Amino acid sequence: MALIEAEHIRKEYPLRRGARVLLGRGGLRDWLAGRRRETFAALDDVSFTVEQGEAVGVIGANGSGKSTLLKILAGVTQPTSGRAAVHGRVASLLELGAGFHPMLTGRENIYLNAGLLGLRRRDTDAVFDAIVNFADIGPFLDNPVDTYSSGMYVRLGFAVAVHSDPDVFLVDEVLSVGDESFQRKCRERIGELREQGKTIVFVSHDLNIVNTLCERVFLLSKGSLISRGGSQETIDYYLRQTGSDEGVHVMRADGLEAVFSHGRVSVYRHGREVTAPGGLHCFIDSMGTRHVSTQAAWQVVDKGAAHCRARGVMPRLPVTLWWDVSIAEGALHWRIDAECARAVEIAGADAHVHLPTRYRDWLYGDLEGVFPDIEPGDVTWADAAAPEATCREAAIFPEDAQGDGTALPPVDFALASSQPYLRMTLSNTDFITGCRVLQAGIRIPSNERPTPAGTHELVTLRMDMEKDAAAIRERARQGRVVTSGPLAARFDNGRVRLSYEGEELTQFFHVYAAILSGNLWNDSANLQWETVERDNGTLRATGAARRFPFRQHWTLRPVDKGVALEIVLEVLEPWTAQEYHTSVVLRAEYERWATEHESGAFPEFHPSREHWVHANRDYTPGRWITALSSSLPSVTLENTSELVETRMTALNTSYHSRSRVIQALCAPQGGEGAWTFEPGRWVYFEGVLSAAPAPGEHGGGPSC
């Protein structure tokens, strides 16, 4: 049952102008002439209900209409329009000294105030001692209350109100006057009233008390009522926009909401916060000091329903930040410019988007992964994916991305910036901060410093929160996928993932290349992949070795019978390799293998096997090798080069990895000696990856 009902309450007050109230504009002369007086709305279309036994908090900045709302509920004033109904006995504590007569004693005022609250004298007699004990004013009980301190006023008024056995208790900010001991006693008493099923409406600037005492919290903002569900959510929303009005603006469109507040943006979707407490903010690094956007003096210079432009003057740099924030088509757009009053030594800048740890999965370019848990021992930030200079798109997905529409949405990020030194990174923070972060940062080379006077773009970022998770993943995959009929080869930074009609055939290392030099293996997945380009159906990628003097240039293109793979080795200085190979690492369901020289079954995996084991016995140079399965398509690795001699081999990985391998091995005759490469470009591998429905127990070959 609702004990409090508020329907479309509007409360207007006339604007007054001091001494001009009679003679000036809007004064007596205008009133006599029938001219309309100017008004302002303290409350505007406020509607809510409070159920019996519910404790509701009301928060908001000064002048937002909190006290006006309580006065309407208490019947002290009437709304200009709308309706307010409160059922049952109401006790209210609205302002200091309300209901007291200053010339009467404390004792006399107890009976006076209790009578105003509806208690008969005998009812007041029954609780009189409890009131006096609670108020703790015994020595001053028979003194006039105009001799009382503000704290004594509050203690006496609160004591009378809570002992009047109200059905509804309305409390304004007066508790802030009391000392800590009395506030603690008040909180305990309000808790007792809650346990007794009393209905409480509590106005306070003490957000901790509100969060502790209230199941629901309403936020009043310029006379409008805002509710964000739980008390903590509403309090967080309020905190995101505290500060002077000139540095705050709220934008709404397409179910999204962005709160700009003094160098930070908090983002909401359908009323639920998407960002973590840090929100969106930025840094500038100069002279060994990190200057944070929230330290600047901000002013919103242009604003609309779905956009704002803000200027932030940095306190210790001759730099003014310009932020353009807007919402369009389900996405937040954020551009940061730096206006340098003179040449400034700027080493770098970062834009950060902080997101809660409920975001678990990430997509970086077309790489996928899972954020590790943030542990108490994590005292530094850690990258989730190795940063790539060419990566301009990323996404993160919550655990409940496929929920009912109220869950956190997938967030699709894209950089759209002409800044040449910009790099995108996905990270975990330290344990104290406890969130995921997308960083868009620039590091300016020393030979291009200082940054000259003028306005310079730092970052332009788009956050799309309306895309489906599956669609985001599919888009990323297609960017690096080469298809030939049902066979798809997806490049994954030094590896190629093979799938057939959507079912992945490879695992672990997938298709990769490795070189043994100085008894050290250097796998293609460990190269630093610098560029990935797509030209029609052909994909080209370049990766540089960290340890050895070479690069690899990979080309993938569709051909009639599969996907052609070409690997060119670019050697930078004379270098020796003992052997090298190109391998296809397949699922454990592959049971047999075949070359043009022999065929056989892959052996069983044994727990004692910690190393890879060859299954074939004939290492005569050959052209192809096929892996066969009774449940999966056959996969063939074919060498089509006339320049490179390969030995086709079949292997099992370790027991832990549980994978089958078909391999094109390049090794000196007899397995002894080494390859010597002079600087230049060398064909490493040239061939075709193909797949076809399983031909049966025997067969195979490059024509499959």
Salt bridges, closest charged atoms under 4 A:
GLU5 OE1 - ARG83 NH2 3.95
GLU5 OE1 - HIS87 NE2 3.03
GLU7 OE2 - ARG83 NH2 2.98
GLU12 OE2 - ARG10 NE 2.72
ASP30 OD1 - ARG35 NH2 2.63
GLU38 OE2 - ARG17 NH2 3.10
GLU38 OE2 - ARG25 NH2 3.07
ASP44 OD1 - ARG10 NH1 2.72
ASP45 OD1 - HIS8 ND1 2.73
GLU54 OE2 - ARG216 NE 2.53
GLU95 OE1 - LYS71 NZ 3.99
ASP142 OD1 - ARG107 NE 2.82
ASP165 OD1 - LYS198 NZ 2.87
GLU180 OE2 - ARG184 NH1 3.95
GLU180 OE2 - ARG187 NH2 3.33
GLU192 OE1 - ARG189 NH1 2.86
GLU215 OE2 - ARG194 NH2 3.14
GLU257 OE1 - ARG228 NH2 2.34
GLU257 OE2 - ARG252 NE 2.77
GLU273 OE2 - ARG240 NE 2.74
ASP285 OD1 - ARG290 NE 2.89
ASP285 OD2 - ARG443 NH2 3.91
ASP302 OD2 - HIS307 NE2 3.53
ASP324 OD2 - ARG309 NH1 2.62
ASP337 OD1 - ARG335 NE 3.07
GLU345 OE2 - ARG449 NH1 3.56
ASP350 OD2 - ARG290 NH2 3.03
ASP350 OD2 - ARG443 NH2 2.80
ASP361 OD1 - ARG360 NE 3.12
ASP361 OD2 - ARG473 NH2 3.71
ASP366 OD1 - ARG480 NH1 3.28
GLU368 OE1 - ARG473 NE 3.38
GLU368 OE2 - ARG477 NH2 3.05
GLU388 OE1 - ARG480 NH2 3.53
GLU393 OE1 - ARG475 NH2 3.63
ASP400 OD2 - ARG358 NH2 2.36
ASP412 OD2 - ARG462 NH2 3.96
ASP412 OD2 - LYS467 NZ 3.13
ASP412 OD2 - ARG475 NH1 2.60
GLU466 OE2 - ARG269 NE 3.21
ASP492 OD2 - ARG495 NH2 3.31
ASP492 OD2 - ARG497 NE 2.90
GLU503 OE2 - ARG587 NH1 3.24
GLU504 OE2 - ARG497 NH1 3.73
GLU570 OE2 - ARG551 NH1 3.50
GLU570 OE1 - HIS553 NE2 2.65
GLU570 OE1 - ARG681 NH2 4.00
GLU589 OE2 - ARG587 NH2 2.82
GLU638 OE1 - LYS561 NZ 3.13
GLU642 OE1 - ARG623 NH2 3.23
GLU645 OE1 - ARG647 NH2 3.85
